[in-house]
Amino acid sequence: MKAVAYNIKDYEKESLAIANGKVHDLTLISNPLNFSTIHYAYGKEVVIVSEDDRLGRDLLEKLQCAGIQKIVTRSITTDHIDLHRAHDLGIQIANTPHVDRTPKSIAEQTIRNLNLWGSGKCVGQACCCVRECHVADAKPIKK
């Protein structure tokens, strides 16, 4: 999948690159996602954000216009994303739900979501969609 990760800190770069293993076309941006940086999302299918990125109605609409179909947040919470508007726009949302919050674990969870979506599967316990999913559920990983 083609993805752009916003708000990437220096300590996250290596973990994401190793977890990705050159499977996905992954662009890492240190800037937060906002109206001034949304141009990095053009030509991508997925944006990867942090809990510091605020994805309200207007920004989600711009992301959809840019061709974004999926969003992964590198957080447990999704309070920073308007889930109902994302649903209305047909954008799928996933988080990184495991209690291990090390950069390595978050990177692995993020790439796992991309791998599952790339295979046409649901992200299982990482799914944050507000609708009932009809895609074959992935087996949850116990951690």
SERO-4910 file (N, C-alpha, C, O; in steps of 0.05 Angstrom, whole numbers):
BEGIN
 pado doro    nc1    nc2    nc3   cac1   cac2   cac3    cc1    cc2    cc3    oc1    oc2    oc3
  Met    A     17    -24      0      0      0      0     18     25      0     40     24     10
  Lys    A      7     46    -11     21     72    -11     11     88     13    -13     93     15
  Ala    A     29     95     31     21    109     55     40    131     62     64    130     55
  Val    A     30    152     75     46    173     86     41    175    116     18    175    125
  Ala    A     63    176    131     61    178    160     69    206    169     91    215    163
  Tyr    A     51    219    182     55    246    192     64    246    221     61    227    236
  Asn    A     77    269    228     85    273    256    104    252    266    103    244    290
  Ile    A    122    243    249    141    222    256    164    234    272    176    254    263
  Lys    A    169    223    295    192    231    311    217    215    303    214    193    292
  Asp    A    240    226    308    265    212    300    266    184    311    275    166    297
  Tyr    A    257    180    336    259    154    348    240    133    336    242    109    341
  Glu    A    221    142    319    202    124    307    211    114    279    202     93    270
  Lys    A    228    129    266    236    123    239    247     95    235    238     81    217
  Glu    A    267     88    251    279     62    247    260     39    252    259     19    237
  Ser    A    244     42    273    224     21    280    204     17    257    197     -6    250
  Leu    A    194     38    245    176     36    223    189     24    198    177      7    185
  Ala    A    213     32    193    227     21    169    232     -9    173    229    -24    154
  Ile    A    240    -17    196    245    -46    201    219    -61    200    218    -82    187
  Ala    A    198    -51    213    172    -66    213    161    -68    184    149    -88    177
  Asn    A    165    -47    169    155    -46    141    170    -66    123    158    -79    106
  Gly    A    196    -68    127    212    -86    111    209    -82     81    211   -101     65
  Lys    A    206    -56     72    203    -49     44    179    -62     30    179    -64      6
  Val    A    159    -69     46    135    -81     35    116    -59     24    106    -61      1
  His    A    112    -38     39     94    -17     31    111      8     23    133     12     32
  Asp    A     99     24      5    111     49     -3    105     69     18     83     81     18
  Leu    A    124     73     37    119     88     61    135    114     60    160    113     58
  Thr    A    122    137     62    135    163     64    132    173     92    110    174    103
  Leu    A    154    181    105    155    190    132    158    221    132    178    231    121
  Ile    A    140    235    145    140    264    147    141    272    176    126    261    192
  Ser    A    158    291    183    160    299    211    138    320    217    133    325    241
  Asn    A    127    333    197    106    353    201     80    340    209     74    318    202
  Pro    A     63    355    225     37    345    231     19    346    206     24    361    187
  Leu    A     -3    331    207    -22    332    185    -41    356    189    -54    358    210
  Asn    A    -42    374    170    -59    397    170    -64    406    142    -55    393    123
  Phe    A    -78    428    138    -84    437    111    -60    446     96    -60    445     71
  Ser    A    -38    453    110    -14    461     96      3    437     88     20    440     70
  Thr    A     -1    414    100     16    391     94      0    368     80     11    347     74
  Ile    A    -25    373     75    -42    352     63    -32    343     36    -37    321     27
  His    A    -17    361     22     -7    354     -5     10    329     -5     13    316    -26
  Tyr    A     22    322     17     38    298     19     21    272     16     31    251      9
  Ala    A     -5    275     21    -23    252     20    -32    246     -8    -43    224    -13
  Tyr    A    -29    264    -27    -38    259    -54    -22    235    -66      2    233    -64
  Gly    A    -37    218    -79    -25    194    -91    -22    171    -72    -12    150    -79
  Lys    A    -31    174    -47    -29    153    -26    -57    142    -21    -77    154    -28
  Glu    A    -58    118     -9    -83    105     -1    -89    109     28   -111    109     37
  Val    A    -67    111     44    -68    111     73    -52    135     84    -31    141     75
  Val    A    -63    147    105    -48    165    121    -45    152    149    -63    140    160
  Ile    A    -21    156    160    -15    146    187    -10    171    204      7    188    197
  Val    A    -25    173    226    -23    198    242    -17    191    271    -17    168    279
  Ser    A    -12    212    286     -8    210    315    -32    222    329    -50    234    316
  Glu    A    -33    219    355    -56    230    370    -55    260    371    -74    273    379
  Asp    A    -33    272    362    -30    301    361    -42    313    335    -46    337    334
  Asp    A    -48    296    316    -60    305    291    -90    305    295   -103    285    301
  Arg    A   -103    328    290   -132    331    294   -145    328    267   -142    345    249
  Leu    A   -162    307    264   -175    302    239   -205    307    242   -220    288    248
  Gly    A   -212    332    238   -241    339    239   -254    336    212   -242    327    193
  Arg    A   -278    345    211   -295    342    187   -281    353    162   -280    339    142
  Asp    A   -272    378    163   -261    390    139   -235    376    129   -232    372    105
  Leu    A   -218    369    148   -193    356    140   -199    328    129   -186    319    110
  Leu    A   -218    314    140   -225    288    130   -236    290    101   -230    273     84
  Glu    A   -252    310     97   -263    315     70   -240    320     50   -241    309     27
  Lys    A   -221    335     58   -197    341     40   -181    315     36   -172    311     14
  Leu    A   -179    298     56   -165    273     53   -179    255     33   -166    242     17
  Gln    A   -205    254     36   -221    237     17   -217    248    -12   -214    232    -30
  Cys    A   -217    274    -15   -213    285    -42   -185    279    -52   -180    277    -76
  Ala    A   -166    276    -34   -138    269    -41   -136    239    -48   -114    230    -57
  Gly    A   -157    223    -44   -156    195    -50   -151    177    -26   -147    153    -30
  Ile    A   -150    188     -2   -145    172     22   -169    155     28   -192    164     29
  Gln    A   -164    129     32   -185    109     38   -184     99     66   -204     88     77
  Lys    A   -160    101     78   -156     90    105   -138    107    121   -120    121    111
  Ile    A   -142    106    148   -125    122    166   -117    103    189   -134     89    200
  Val    A    -92    103    196    -82     89    220    -72    110    239    -56    128    232
  Thr    A    -81    109    264    -70    126    284    -51    110    302    -58     87    309
  Arg    A    -28    121    307     -8    108    324    -14    113    353      3    119    369
  Ser    A    -40    110    360    -49    114    388    -71     94    394    -82     81    376
  Ile    A    -77     92    419   -100     75    427   -126     91    423   -145     80    413
  Thr    A   -125    116    430   -149    132    429   -154    142    400   -136    144    384
  Thr    A   -179    148    395   -187    159    369   -202    186    373   -216    195    355
  Asp    A   -199    197    397   -213    222    403   -206    245    384   -221    264    381
  His    A   -183    243    371   -174    264    353   -184    261    324   -177    277    307
  Ile    A   -201    241    320   -211    235    293   -242    235    294   -254    223    312
  Asp    A   -255    249    276   -284    249    274   -292    223    261   -295    222    236
  Leu    A   -296    202    277   -302    175    267   -328    174    250   -330    160    230
  His    A   -348    189    259   -373    189    244   -371    202    217   -382    192    197
  Arg    A   -356    224    215   -352    236    189   -335    218    171   -340    216    147
  Ala    A   -314    205    183   -298    186    168   -315    164    156   -312    156    133
  His    A   -333    154    172   -352    133    163   -369    143    140   -372    129    120
  Asp    A   -380    167    143   -397    178    122   -381    181     96   -393    179     74
  Leu    A   -355    186     98   -338    190     74   -327    164     64   -314    163     43
  Gly    A   -332    142     78   -322    116     69   -293    111     76   -280     94     63
  Ile    A   -282    126     95   -254    122    104   -253    104    127   -266    108    148
  Gln    A   -237     82    125   -234     64    147   -213     74    166   -193     86    158
  Ile    A   -217     69    192   -199     78    213   -189     54    229   -205     36    236
  Ala    A   -164     54    236   -152     34    253   -134     48    273   -123     69    268
  Asn    A   -131     35    296   -112     46    316    -90     25    322    -88      5    308
  Thr    A    -74     30    342    -54     11    351    -61      4    380    -52     17    398
  Pro    A    -78    -16    384    -91    -20    410    -75    -35    431    -84    -36    454
  His    A    -52    -47    425    -38    -63    445    -27    -46    467    -19    -23    462
  Val    A    -25    -57    491    -15    -42    514     15    -36    512     24    -17    525
  Asp    A     30    -51    497     58    -46    494     61    -21    476     56    -22    452
  Arg    A     69      1    488     70     27    474     99     34    466    105     57    462
  Thr    A    116     14    463    143     20    454    142     27    424    124     19    410
  Pro    A    161     43    414    162     50    386    162     25    368    149     25    347
  Lys    A    175      4    376    176    -21    361    149    -33    359    140    -41    337
  Ser    A    134    -35    381    108    -48    381     88    -31    365     72    -42    350
  Ile    A     89     -5    368     70     13    353     76     11    323     57     10    308
  Ala    A    101     10    316    108      6    287     98    -20    277     87    -21    255
  Glu    A    102    -42    292     93    -68    283     62    -69    280     52    -80    261
  Gln    A     48    -56    299     19    -55    298     10    -39    273     -9    -47    260
  Thr    A     23    -17    268     17      0    245     20    -16    219      2    -15    202
  Ile    A     43    -29    216     48    -44    192     30    -68    190     21    -76    168
  Arg    A     23    -81    212      3   -103    212    -23    -93    200    -35   -108    184
  Asn    A    -32    -69    208    -57    -58    197    -54    -55    166    -73    -62    152
  Leu    A    -32    -44    157    -28    -41    128    -28    -68    114    -40    -71     93
  Asn    A    -14    -88    126    -13   -115    114    -41   -127    111    -48   -138     90
  Leu    A    -57   -125    132    -84   -136    132   -101   -122    111   -115   -135     95
  Trp    A   -101    -96    111   -117    -81     92   -107    -87     63   -124    -90     45
  Gly    A    -81    -89     60    -70    -96     33    -79   -123     23    -80   -128     -1
  Ser    A    -85   -141     42    -95   -168     35   -125   -169     34   -137   -190     30
  Gly    A   -139   -146     37   -168   -145     36   -181   -155     61   -205   -162     60
  Lys    A   -167   -155     83   -178   -165    108   -184   -142    128   -173   -120    125
  Cys    A   -200   -148    147   -206   -129    169   -182   -129    188   -167   -149    190
  Val    A   -177   -107    201   -155   -105    220   -162   -115    247   -147   -111    266
  Gly    A   -185   -128    250   -192   -141    275   -196   -121    298   -211   -102    295
  Gln    A   -182   -127    320   -186   -110    344   -176    -82    340   -182    -64    357
  Ala    A   -161    -76    319   -152    -49    314   -173    -32    299   -169     -8    295
  Cys    A   -195    -45    290   -215    -31    275   -229    -11    292   -238    -17    314
  Cys    A   -231     14    282   -245     35    297   -269     46    281   -279     68    287
  Cys    A   -278     31    261   -300     40    245   -325     40    263   -328     25    281
  Val    A   -344     58    256   -368     60    271   -390     43    260   -413     42    270
  Arg    A   -384     28    239   -404     11    226   -397    -18    232   -374    -24    241
  Glu    A   -415    -36    227   -410    -64    229   -394    -73    204   -402    -66    182
  Cys    A   -373    -87    209   -355    -95    187   -364   -122    175   -371   -140    190
  His    A   -364   -123    148   -372   -148    135   -348   -162    122   -352   -182    108
  Val    A   -324   -151    126   -300   -163    115   -292   -186    135   -295   -183    159
  Ala    A   -281   -207    124   -271   -229    141   -253   -218    162   -233   -205    156
  Asp    A   -259   -224    187   -243   -214    209   -216   -227    212   -214   -252    209
  Ala    A   -196   -212    218   -170   -222    223   -169   -234    251   -183   -224    269
  Lys    A   -153   -254    255   -150   -265    282   -135   -245    300   -113   -237    292
  Pro    A   -146   -238    323   -132   -219    340   -106   -231    351   -104   -255    356
  Ile    A    -87   -214    354    -61   -223    366    -62   -218    396    -69   -196    404
  Lys    A    -55   -237    411    -54   -234    441    -27   -223    448     -7   -233    440
  Lys    A    -27   -201    463     -2   -190    473     -5   -184    502     14   -174    514
***
